[in-house]
Amino acid sequence: MNQQLAHRIVSDEEMKLWPVDRARSGEKRWAETTWGTGPLEGDRRLLYNWNVWPCRIVFEVKQAAAVARGEALWRRSRLSIRMKGLKLLSAATGAVVSDVQVLRYEQGGVSLAFRPVDGPGLYHLYYGAHEDILFDPGPEWLRDVSSGVAADATPLRIEARCAIDDFDAMETVALPDEVEGLLARFPDAPYLVFPEDRDRPIKMQFELPAHWAVNGPVRELAIEADRHEYRVFQLGVYACQKAIPDVAVKAGDLTGPGGATIEAARVQCLTIESRIKSRYIRKPCGPFAVPCG
């Protein structure tokens, strides 16, 4: 099984040192650290902006060498991988590493060779910004790469600038062999249904989350709600064998402990019907099709 790197949100102290200066002027500008308008205060400083470097992979180099090679799974979505910005910094000094050669850049993962400018220690590969790949390796160092002698750069974890910047479990894609394994376990299923609670909203349209492929669909979803609460959950439909031209949903009664029941008439599918009355909201209309894959 392909190993997933642990995700971590950095502390407030670490976030203050996070590189966000897209203009590379050495000055952190308000527009690069926030989203929206108004003063820089409170939790507004945590909000995501597509011009910053939202995430980084932490590599550890344990040996002194002119070249280190590292490979890591970052599991990025089709939309995320379009943000091609990459840059590498030494964690010890913040020195920018320009002697870097990208060996592989795919949705599943990245591999690179680089010069450990500060010797053994931690190095941060920043990614996900609407930027360029900021590497300019020198010819002499490239000859060192071609020699084939390199130290190992071990990926330790993925770190995010803040919770909103993090690619959570619903944005961490399954790898092709994991999807093939899922299909092999359900060879006769025309489609698979993945229930999710409201705290894990379904976000990706073109890929499966890794935990869906690894764990497979479940037959039950247990949720709790307070009296009079409007309680939301989701059903993700994956057309794994062929396209579904017309998705239909029919609810039955929901039963709980002691025979308690919520009648089917009180269950509403927001995708198909809407009881909201507003001239500003266009009510959805079918049929609803799910393309194969």
C-alpha positions as CSV (number, residue, x, y, z in Angstrom):
1,M,0.0,0.0,0.0
2,N,1.2,3.5,-0.8
3,Q,2.2,5.4,2.3
4,Q,0.5,8.7,3.0
5,L,2.4,11.4,4.6
6,A,1.1,12.9,7.8
7,H,-0.4,16.4,7.6
8,R,0.3,19.1,10.2
9,I,-0.8,22.7,10.6
10,V,2.2,24.9,11.7
11,S,2.1,27.0,14.8
12,D,1.4,30.7,14.9
13,E,5.1,31.4,15.4
14,E,6.0,29.3,12.4
15,M,3.3,30.9,10.2
16,K,4.9,34.3,10.8
17,L,8.0,33.0,9.1
18,W,6.1,31.5,6.2
19,P,7.3,32.9,2.8
20,V,4.4,34.6,1.1
21,D,6.1,37.4,-0.8
22,R,5.1,36.7,-4.4
23,A,6.8,39.9,-5.6
24,R,10.0,38.7,-4.0
25,S,10.6,42.1,-2.6
26,G,11.5,40.9,0.9
27,E,8.4,42.7,2.3
28,K,5.2,40.8,3.3
29,R,2.3,42.7,1.8
30,W,-1.2,42.6,3.3
31,A,-2.7,41.4,0.0
32,E,-0.5,38.3,0.1
33,T,-1.4,37.3,3.6
34,T,-5.2,37.7,3.6
35,W,-8.3,37.3,1.6
36,G,-10.9,40.1,1.2
37,T,-11.0,43.6,2.5
38,G,-10.7,45.3,5.8
39,P,-7.9,45.6,8.4
40,L,-5.5,42.8,9.1
41,E,-6.9,41.5,12.4
42,G,-8.2,38.5,14.2
43,D,-8.6,35.2,12.2
44,R,-8.6,37.2,8.9
45,R,-4.8,36.7,8.8
46,L,-5.4,32.9,8.5
47,L,-7.5,33.0,5.4
48,Y,-6.3,31.3,2.2
49,N,-5.0,33.3,-0.8
50,W,-4.0,31.6,-4.0
51,N,-0.9,33.7,-4.3
52,V,0.8,32.3,-1.2
53,W,2.6,29.0,-0.8
54,P,-0.1,27.0,1.1
55,C,1.9,23.8,1.8
56,R,5.3,22.4,2.1
57,I,7.0,18.9,2.3
58,V,9.6,18.5,5.0
59,F,12.6,16.6,3.8
60,E,15.4,15.4,6.1
61,V,19.0,15.0,4.8
62,K,21.2,13.0,7.3
63,Q,24.5,12.9,5.4
64,A,26.7,15.6,4.0
65,A,26.7,15.5,0.2
66,A,26.7,17.7,-2.9
67,V,23.5,16.1,-4.1
68,A,20.4,14.8,-2.2
69,R,17.5,13.0,-3.8
70,G,14.0,12.9,-2.3
71,E,10.6,11.6,-3.4
72,A,7.3,12.2,-1.7
73,L,3.6,11.5,-2.3
74,W,1.6,14.7,-2.1
75,R,-1.6,13.3,-3.8
76,R,-2.8,16.5,-5.4
77,S,-6.1,17.0,-7.3
78,R,-6.4,17.9,-10.9
79,L,-7.2,21.5,-9.9
80,S,-4.4,21.8,-7.4
81,I,-1.7,20.4,-9.7
82,R,-2.2,23.4,-12.1
83,M,-0.6,25.6,-9.4
84,K,2.9,24.7,-10.5
85,G,4.9,26.9,-8.1
86,L,7.8,25.1,-6.4
87,K,10.6,26.5,-4.2
88,L,13.1,24.9,-1.7
89,L,14.4,26.5,1.4
90,S,16.7,25.4,4.2
91,A,14.8,25.1,7.4
92,A,17.9,26.1,9.4
93,T,18.7,29.4,7.8
94,G,15.9,30.1,5.3
95,A,18.4,30.1,2.5
96,V,16.8,29.6,-1.0
97,V,18.1,26.5,-2.8
98,S,18.4,27.2,-6.5
99,D,20.4,24.1,-7.5
100,V,17.4,21.8,-7.8
101,Q,16.4,19.4,-10.6
102,V,12.8,18.2,-10.7
103,L,12.8,14.5,-11.7
104,R,9.1,13.9,-11.5
105,Y,6.1,16.2,-11.1
106,E,2.7,14.4,-11.1
107,Q,-0.6,14.4,-9.3
108,G,0.6,11.5,-7.2
109,G,4.0,12.7,-6.1
110,V,7.2,14.7,-6.7
111,S,10.8,13.7,-6.8
112,L,13.8,16.0,-7.0
113,A,17.6,16.2,-6.6
114,F,19.0,19.3,-4.8
115,R,22.1,20.7,-3.2
116,P,21.8,20.7,0.6
117,V,23.2,24.2,1.0
118,D,23.4,23.9,4.8
119,G,24.5,20.3,5.0
120,P,22.5,17.7,6.9
121,G,19.2,18.9,8.3
122,L,15.6,19.8,7.2
123,Y,14.6,21.3,3.9
124,H,11.2,22.7,3.0
125,L,9.7,22.2,-0.5
126,Y,6.9,24.7,-0.9
127,Y,4.2,24.0,-3.4
128,G,0.7,25.0,-4.5
129,A,1.2,28.7,-5.4
130,H,0.2,30.4,-8.6
131,E,3.9,30.9,-9.4
132,D,6.8,29.5,-11.4
133,I,9.2,26.7,-10.5
134,L,11.9,28.9,-8.9
135,F,15.0,26.7,-9.6
136,D,18.0,27.6,-11.7
137,P,20.6,24.9,-11.3
138,G,24.2,25.6,-12.3
139,P,26.0,23.5,-14.9
140,E,28.8,22.4,-12.4
141,W,26.2,21.1,-9.9
142,L,24.3,19.3,-12.7
143,R,27.5,17.4,-13.4
144,D,27.4,16.2,-9.8
145,V,23.8,15.1,-10.3
146,S,24.8,13.1,-13.4
147,S,27.5,11.2,-11.4
148,G,24.7,9.3,-9.6
149,V,26.1,9.7,-6.1
150,A,23.5,11.3,-3.8
151,A,22.4,11.3,-0.2
152,D,18.8,10.3,0.7
153,A,16.3,13.1,1.5
154,T,13.6,11.4,3.5
155,P,10.1,13.0,3.4
156,L,8.8,13.4,7.0
157,R,5.4,15.1,6.6
158,I,3.3,17.7,4.8
159,E,2.8,21.0,6.6
160,A,0.2,23.7,5.9
161,R,0.3,27.4,6.6
162,C,-3.1,27.2,8.3
163,A,-6.1,24.9,8.4
164,I,-7.8,26.5,5.4
165,D,-4.6,26.1,3.3
166,D,-4.3,22.4,4.2
167,F,-5.4,19.7,1.6
168,D,-7.6,17.7,3.9
169,A,-8.8,14.1,3.6
170,M,-11.4,15.1,1.0
171,E,-8.8,16.7,-1.2
172,T,-6.1,14.0,-0.9
173,V,-6.5,11.9,-4.1
174,A,-6.2,8.2,-4.5
175,L,-3.4,6.9,-6.6
176,P,-4.2,4.8,-9.8
177,D,-3.3,1.5,-8.3
178,E,-5.5,2.2,-5.3
179,V,-8.4,2.9,-7.6
180,E,-7.7,-0.3,-9.5
181,G,-7.7,-2.2,-6.2
182,L,-11.1,-0.7,-5.3
183,L,-12.6,-1.7,-8.6
184,A,-11.1,-5.2,-8.3
185,R,-12.9,-5.6,-4.9
186,F,-16.3,-4.7,-6.5
187,P,-16.0,-6.0,-10.1
188,D,-19.8,-6.3,-10.6
189,A,-20.9,-3.0,-9.1
190,P,-22.2,-0.5,-11.7
191,Y,-21.7,2.3,-9.1
192,L,-20.5,2.8,-5.6
193,V,-22.0,5.1,-2.9
194,F,-19.9,6.7,-0.3
195,P,-21.7,8.4,2.6
196,E,-20.0,11.3,4.3
197,D,-21.0,13.4,7.3
198,R,-21.2,17.2,7.0
199,D,-17.8,17.7,8.6
200,R,-16.1,16.1,5.5
201,P,-17.8,17.8,2.5
202,I,-17.2,16.2,-0.8
203,K,-15.0,18.6,-2.9
204,M,-13.5,16.7,-5.8
205,Q,-15.4,16.0,-9.0
206,F,-12.7,14.2,-11.0
207,E,-10.8,12.0,-8.4
208,L,-11.6,9.8,-5.5
209,P,-10.3,10.7,-2.0
210,A,-7.6,8.2,-0.9
211,H,-9.6,6.9,2.0
212,W,-12.6,6.1,-0.3
213,A,-10.4,3.9,-2.4
214,V,-8.5,2.3,0.5
215,N,-11.4,1.6,2.8
216,G,-14.2,1.2,0.2
217,P,-17.8,2.2,0.6
218,V,-19.7,1.6,3.9
219,R,-23.2,0.4,4.2
220,E,-24.2,2.5,7.2
221,L,-23.7,6.1,8.4
222,A,-24.5,6.9,12.0
223,I,-25.2,10.6,12.8
224,E,-26.4,12.5,15.8
225,A,-28.6,15.5,15.8
226,D,-30.3,17.8,18.4
227,R,-34.0,18.3,18.5
228,H,-35.2,20.6,15.6
229,E,-31.8,20.6,14.1
230,Y,-31.5,20.7,10.3
231,R,-29.0,17.8,10.0
232,V,-27.0,17.4,6.7
233,F,-25.2,14.5,5.3
234,Q,-24.0,13.5,1.8
235,L,-24.0,10.5,-0.5
236,G,-21.2,10.5,-3.1
237,V,-22.0,8.5,-6.2
238,Y,-19.1,7.0,-8.1
239,A,-20.0,5.7,-11.6
240,C,-17.2,3.1,-11.7
241,Q,-18.4,0.9,-14.7
242,K,-20.5,3.1,-16.9
243,A,-22.2,6.5,-16.9
244,I,-25.4,7.0,-15.0
245,P,-27.9,9.0,-17.1
246,D,-30.4,9.8,-14.4
247,V,-29.7,9.7,-10.7
248,A,-32.8,9.2,-8.6
249,V,-33.0,9.4,-4.8
250,K,-35.8,7.9,-2.7
251,A,-35.7,8.1,1.1
252,G,-37.2,5.7,3.5
253,D,-38.0,6.2,7.2
254,L,-34.9,6.8,9.4
255,T,-35.0,4.6,12.5
256,G,-33.1,5.0,15.8
257,P,-32.8,3.4,19.2
258,G,-36.1,2.3,20.8
259,G,-38.0,2.5,17.6
260,A,-37.8,6.2,17.2
261,T,-38.5,7.3,13.6
262,I,-38.1,10.2,11.3
263,E,-40.6,9.9,8.5
264,A,-39.4,9.8,4.9
265,A,-41.4,12.9,4.2
266,R,-39.1,14.9,6.5
267,V,-36.0,13.9,4.5
268,Q,-35.0,16.2,1.7
269,C,-32.4,15.9,-1.1
270,L,-31.1,19.4,-1.7
271,T,-29.7,18.4,-5.1
272,I,-33.0,17.4,-6.5
273,E,-35.5,19.5,-4.6
274,S,-35.4,22.8,-2.8
275,R,-37.9,24.4,-0.5
276,I,-36.1,27.7,-0.5
277,K,-38.2,30.4,-1.9
278,S,-36.1,33.2,-3.3
279,R,-35.9,34.9,-6.7
280,Y,-32.1,35.0,-6.3
281,I,-31.7,31.2,-6.0
282,R,-32.2,29.1,-9.1
283,K,-33.8,25.8,-8.1
284,P,-32.0,22.8,-9.4
285,C,-33.6,20.8,-12.2
286,G,-32.9,17.3,-13.5
287,P,-32.1,14.9,-14.9
288,F,-28.8,14.5,-13.0
289,A,-26.1,12.5,-14.9
290,V,-22.9,11.1,-13.5
291,P,-20.2,10.4,-16.2
292,C,-18.3,7.2,-16.0
293,G,-15.3,7.6,-13.7
